[in-house]
């Protein structure tokens, strides 16, 4: 029973290898996977970057308001707020 399952697994792997290691199809599949990863890194990363920027801006406004009584300390920490 185990040998049958192992033989089916090896057959599946051999077929998969035949497609993925093919000169043309293997290259196209590889390029497709790389494109998908590249696309997803921007699709997922862009909202995260915006979230971090928004959080940083909100923190800067809050810190600037907290430091209003101490203008020298505010200027020491930066006027970029």
C-alpha distances in whole Angstrom, upper triangle without the diagonal:
4,5,5,7,9,10,11,13,14,16,17,19,20,22,23,24,26,28,29,30,32,36,37,34,33,36,37,34,35,39,38,36,39,41,39,39,43,44,42,44,47,46,45,47,51,51,50,53,55,54,55,58,59,59,61,64,64,64,67,69,68,69,72,73,73,75,78,80,79,80,80,77,76,77,76,72,73,74,71,70
4,5,5,6,8,10,10,12,14,15,16,18,20,21,22,24,26,27,28,30,33,35,32,31,34,35,32,33,36,36,33,36,39,37,37,40,42,40,41,45,44,43,45,48,48,48,50,53,52,53,56,57,56,58,61,61,61,64,66,66,66,69,71,70,72,75,77,77,77,77,74,73,74,73,69,70,71,68,68
4,5,5,6,9,10,10,12,14,15,16,18,20,20,22,24,25,26,28,32,33,31,29,33,34,31,32,36,35,33,36,39,37,37,41,42,40,42,45,45,44,46,49,50,49,51,54,53,54,57,58,58,60,63,63,63,65,68,67,68,71,73,72,74,77,79,78,79,79,75,74,75,74,70,71,72,69,69
4,5,5,6,9,10,10,12,14,15,17,18,20,21,23,24,25,27,31,32,29,28,32,33,30,31,35,34,32,35,37,36,36,40,41,39,41,44,44,43,45,48,49,48,51,53,53,53,57,58,57,59,62,62,63,65,67,67,68,71,72,72,74,77,79,79,79,79,76,74,76,74,71,71,72,69,69
4,5,5,6,9,10,11,12,14,15,16,18,20,21,22,24,26,29,31,28,26,30,31,28,29,32,31,29,32,35,33,33,37,38,36,38,41,40,39,42,45,45,45,47,50,49,50,53,54,54,56,58,59,59,61,64,63,64,67,69,68,70,73,75,75,75,75,72,71,72,71,67,67,69,66,65
4,5,5,6,9,10,10,12,14,15,16,18,20,21,22,24,27,29,26,25,28,29,26,27,31,30,28,31,34,32,32,36,37,35,37,40,40,39,41,44,45,44,47,49,49,49,52,54,53,55,58,58,58,61,63,63,64,67,68,68,70,72,75,74,75,74,71,70,71,70,66,66,68,65,64
4,5,5,6,9,10,10,12,14,15,16,19,20,20,22,26,27,25,24,28,28,26,27,31,30,29,31,34,33,33,36,38,36,38,41,41,40,43,46,46,46,48,51,51,51,54,56,55,57,60,60,61,63,65,65,66,69,70,70,72,75,77,77,77,77,73,72,73,72,68,68,70,67,66
4,5,5,6,9,10,11,12,14,15,17,18,20,21,25,26,23,22,26,27,24,25,29,28,26,29,32,30,31,34,35,34,36,39,38,38,40,43,44,44,46,48,48,49,52,53,53,55,58,58,59,61,63,63,64,67,68,68,70,73,75,75,75,75,72,70,71,70,67,67,68,65,64
4,5,5,6,9,10,11,12,14,16,16,18,20,23,25,22,20,24,25,22,23,26,25,24,27,29,28,28,31,32,31,33,36,36,35,37,40,41,41,43,45,45,46,49,50,50,52,54,55,55,58,60,60,61,64,65,65,67,69,72,71,72,72,68,67,68,67,63,63,65,61,61
4,5,5,6,9,10,10,12,14,15,16,18,21,23,21,19,23,24,21,22,26,25,24,27,29,28,28,32,33,32,34,37,37,36,38,42,43,42,44,47,47,47,50,52,52,53,56,57,57,59,62,62,62,65,67,67,68,71,74,73,73,73,70,68,69,68,64,64,66,62,62
4,5,5,6,9,10,11,13,14,15,16,20,22,19,18,22,23,20,22,25,25,24,27,29,28,29,32,33,32,34,37,37,37,39,42,43,43,45,47,48,48,51,53,53,54,57,58,58,60,63,63,64,66,68,68,70,72,75,74,74,74,71,70,70,69,66,66,67,63,63
4,5,5,6,9,10,11,12,14,15,19,20,17,16,20,20,18,19,23,22,21,24,26,25,25,29,30,29,31,34,33,33,36,38,39,39,42,44,44,45,48,49,49,51,53,54,55,57,59,59,60,63,65,65,66,69,72,71,71,71,68,66,67,66,63,62,63,60,60
4,5,5,6,8,10,10,11,14,17,19,16,14,18,19,16,17,21,20,19,22,24,23,24,27,28,28,29,32,32,32,34,37,38,38,40,43,43,43,46,48,48,49,52,53,53,55,58,58,59,61,63,63,65,67,70,69,69,69,66,64,65,64,60,60,61,58,58
4,5,5,6,9,10,10,12,16,17,15,14,17,19,17,18,21,21,20,23,26,25,26,29,30,30,32,34,34,35,36,39,41,41,42,45,45,46,49,50,51,52,54,56,56,58,60,61,62,64,66,66,67,70,73,72,72,72,69,67,68,66,63,63,64,60,61
4,5,5,6,9,10,11,15,15,13,12,16,17,15,16,20,19,19,22,24,23,24,27,28,28,30,33,33,33,35,38,39,40,41,44,44,45,48,49,50,51,54,55,55,57,60,60,61,63,65,66,67,69,72,72,71,71,68,67,67,66,63,62,63,60,60
4,5,5,6,8,10,14,14,11,10,14,14,12,13,17,16,15,18,21,20,21,24,25,25,27,30,29,30,32,34,36,36,38,40,41,42,44,46,46,47,50,51,52,54,56,56,57,60,61,62,63,66,69,68,67,67,65,63,63,62,59,58,59,56,56
4,5,5,6,8,11,13,11,9,13,14,12,13,16,17,16,18,21,21,21,24,26,26,27,30,31,31,33,35,37,37,38,41,42,42,45,47,47,48,51,52,52,54,57,57,58,60,62,63,64,66,69,68,68,68,65,63,63,62,59,58,60,56,56
4,6,6,6,10,11,9,9,12,14,12,14,17,17,17,20,22,22,23,26,27,28,29,32,32,33,35,37,39,39,41,43,44,45,47,49,49,51,53,54,55,57,59,60,60,63,65,65,66,69,72,71,70,70,67,65,66,65,62,61,62,58,59
4,6,5,9,9,6,6,10,10,9,11,14,14,14,17,19,19,20,23,24,25,26,29,29,30,32,34,36,36,38,40,41,42,44,46,47,48,50,52,52,54,56,57,58,60,62,63,64,66,69,68,68,68,65,63,63,63,59,58,59,56,56
4,6,8,9,7,4,8,9,7,8,11,12,12,14,16,17,18,20,21,22,24,26,27,27,29,31,33,34,35,38,38,39,41,43,44,45,47,49,49,51,53,54,55,57,59,60,61,63,66,65,64,64,62,60,60,59,56,55,56,53,53
4,6,9,8,5,8,11,10,10,13,14,14,16,18,19,20,22,24,25,26,29,29,30,31,34,36,36,37,40,41,41,43,46,46,47,49,51,52,53,56,57,57,59,61,62,63,65,68,67,66,66,63,62,62,61,57,57,58,54,55
4,6,5,5,7,9,10,11,13,14,15,17,19,20,21,23,25,26,27,30,30,31,33,35,37,38,39,41,43,43,45,47,48,49,51,53,53,55,57,58,59,61,63,64,65,67,70,69,68,68,65,63,63,62,59,58,59,56,56
4,6,6,6,9,10,11,12,14,16,17,18,20,22,23,24,26,27,29,30,32,33,35,37,38,38,41,43,43,44,47,48,48,51,53,53,54,57,58,59,60,63,63,64,66,70,68,67,67,65,63,62,62,59,57,58,55,55
4,6,5,6,9,10,11,12,14,15,16,18,20,21,22,24,26,27,28,30,31,33,36,36,37,39,41,42,43,45,47,47,49,51,52,53,55,57,57,59,61,62,63,65,69,67,66,66,64,62,62,61,58,57,57,53,54
4,5,5,6,8,10,10,12,14,15,16,18,20,21,22,24,26,26,28,30,31,34,34,35,38,39,40,42,44,45,46,48,50,51,52,54,55,56,58,60,61,62,64,67,66,65,65,63,61,61,60,57,56,56,53,53
4,5,5,6,9,10,11,12,14,15,17,18,20,21,23,25,25,27,28,30,33,33,34,36,38,38,40,42,43,44,46,48,49,50,52,54,54,56,58,59,60,62,65,64,63,63,61,59,59,58,55,54,55,51,52
4,5,5,6,9,10,11,12,14,15,16,18,20,21,23,24,26,27,28,31,32,32,35,36,37,38,41,42,42,44,46,47,48,51,52,53,54,57,57,58,60,64,62,61,61,59,57,57,56,53,52,52,49,49
4,5,5,6,9,10,10,12,14,15,16,18,20,21,22,24,25,27,29,30,31,33,35,36,37,39,41,41,43,45,46,47,49,51,52,53,55,56,57,59,63,62,61,61,58,56,56,56,52,51,52,48,48
4,5,5,6,9,10,11,12,14,15,16,18,20,21,22,24,26,28,29,30,32,33,34,36,38,39,40,42,44,45,46,48,49,50,52,54,55,56,58,61,61,60,60,57,55,55,55,51,50,51,47,48
4,5,5,6,9,10,11,12,14,15,17,19,20,21,22,24,27,27,28,30,32,32,34,36,37,38,40,42,43,44,46,48,48,50,52,53,54,56,59,58,57,57,55,53,53,52,49,48,49,45,46
4,5,5,6,9,10,10,12,14,15,17,18,20,21,22,25,26,26,29,30,31,32,35,36,37,38,41,41,42,45,46,47,48,51,52,52,55,58,57,56,56,53,51,51,51,47,46,47,43,44
4,5,5,6,9,10,10,12,14,16,16,18,19,21,23,24,25,27,29,30,31,33,35,36,37,39,40,42,44,45,46,48,50,51,52,54,57,56,55,56,53,51,51,51,47,46,47,43,43
4,5,5,6,9,10,11,12,15,15,16,18,20,22,22,24,26,27,28,30,32,33,34,36,38,39,40,42,43,44,46,48,49,50,52,55,55,54,54,51,49,50,49,46,45,45,42,42
4,5,5,6,9,10,11,13,14,15,16,18,21,21,22,24,26,26,28,30,31,32,34,36,37,38,40,42,42,44,46,47,48,50,53,52,51,51,49,47,47,46,43,42,42,39,39
4,5,5,6,8,10,11,12,14,15,17,19,20,21,23,25,25,27,29,30,31,33,35,36,37,39,41,41,43,45,46,47,49,52,52,50,51,48,46,46,46,43,41,42,38,38
4,5,5,6,9,10,10,12,14,15,17,18,19,22,23,24,26,27,29,30,32,33,35,36,38,39,40,42,44,45,46,48,51,51,50,50,48,45,46,46,42,41,41,38,38
4,5,5,6,9,10,10,11,14,16,16,17,20,21,22,24,26,27,28,30,31,32,34,36,37,38,40,42,43,44,46,49,48,47,48,45,43,43,43,39,38,39,36,36
4,6,5,7,9,10,10,12,15,16,16,18,20,21,22,24,26,26,28,30,31,32,34,36,36,38,40,41,42,44,48,47,46,46,43,41,41,41,38,36,37,33,33
4,5,5,6,9,10,11,13,15,15,17,19,20,21,23,25,26,27,29,30,32,33,35,36,37,40,41,42,44,47,47,45,46,44,41,41,41,38,37,37,33,33
4,5,5,6,8,10,11,12,14,16,17,18,20,22,23,24,26,27,29,30,32,33,34,36,38,39,40,42,46,45,44,45,42,40,41,40,37,36,36,33,32
4,6,5,5,8,11,10,11,14,15,16,17,20,21,22,24,25,26,28,30,31,32,34,36,37,38,40,43,42,42,42,39,37,38,37,34,33,33,30,30
4,5,5,6,9,10,10,12,14,15,16,18,19,20,22,24,25,26,28,30,31,32,34,35,36,38,42,41,40,41,38,36,36,36,33,31,31,28,28
4,6,6,7,9,11,12,13,15,16,18,19,21,22,24,25,27,28,30,31,33,34,36,37,39,42,42,41,42,40,37,38,38,34,33,33,29,29
4,6,6,7,9,11,11,13,15,16,17,19,21,22,23,25,27,28,29,31,33,34,35,37,40,40,40,40,38,35,36,36,33,32,32,28,28
4,6,5,6,9,10,11,12,14,15,16,18,20,21,22,24,26,27,28,30,31,33,35,38,37,37,37,35,32,33,33,29,28,29,25,25
4,5,5,6,9,10,11,12,14,15,17,18,20,21,23,24,26,27,29,30,31,33,37,36,35,36,34,31,32,32,29,27,27,23,23
4,5,5,6,9,10,10,12,14,15,16,18,20,21,22,24,26,27,28,30,32,35,35,34,36,33,30,31,32,28,27,27,23,22
4,5,5,6,9,10,11,12,14,15,16,18,20,21,22,24,26,27,28,30,34,33,33,34,31,29,30,30,26,25,26,22,21
4,5,5,6,9,10,11,12,14,15,16,18,20,21,22,24,26,27,29,32,31,31,31,29,26,27,27,24,22,23,19,19
4,5,5,6,9,10,10,12,14,15,17,18,20,21,23,24,26,27,31,30,30,31,29,26,27,27,24,22,22,18,17
4,5,5,6,9,10,11,12,14,16,16,18,20,21,22,24,26,29,29,29,30,28,25,26,27,23,22,22,19,17
4,5,5,6,9,10,10,12,14,15,16,18,20,21,22,24,27,27,27,28,25,22,24,24,20,19,20,17,15
4,5,5,6,9,10,10,12,14,15,16,18,20,21,23,26,26,25,26,24,21,22,22,19,17,17,14,13
4,5,5,6,9,10,11,12,14,15,17,18,20,21,25,25,24,26,24,21,22,23,20,18,18,15,13
4,5,5,6,9,10,11,12,14,15,16,18,20,23,23,23,25,22,19,21,22,18,18,18,15,13
4,5,5,6,9,10,10,12,14,15,16,18,22,21,21,22,19,16,18,18,15,14,14,12,10
4,5,5,6,9,10,10,12,14,15,17,20,20,19,21,19,16,17,18,15,14,13,10,8
4,5,5,6,9,10,11,12,14,16,19,19,19,21,19,16,18,19,16,15,15,13,10
4,5,5,6,8,10,10,12,14,17,17,17,19,16,14,16,17,13,13,14,12,9
4,5,5,6,9,10,10,12,16,15,15,16,14,11,13,14,11,10,10,9,6
4,6,5,6,9,10,11,14,15,14,17,15,12,14,16,13,12,11,10,6
4,5,5,6,9,10,13,14,15,17,15,12,15,16,13,14,13,13,10
4,5,5,6,9,11,11,12,14,11,9,12,13,10,11,11,12,9
4,5,5,6,10,10,9,12,10,7,10,12,9,9,9,10,7
4,5,5,8,10,10,13,12,9,13,15,13,13,12,13,10
4,6,7,9,10,13,11,9,13,14,12,14,14,15,12
4,6,5,7,9,7,6,9,11,10,11,11,13,11
4,5,6,9,9,7,10,12,12,12,12,14,12
4,6,9,9,9,12,13,14,15,15,17,15
4,6,5,6,9,10,11,12,13,16,15
4,5,5,6,8,10,10,10,14,13
4,5,5,6,9,10,11,14,14
4,5,5,6,9,10,13,13
4,5,5,6,7,10,9
4,5,5,6,9,10
4,5,8,11,12
4,7,9,10
4,6,7
4,5
4
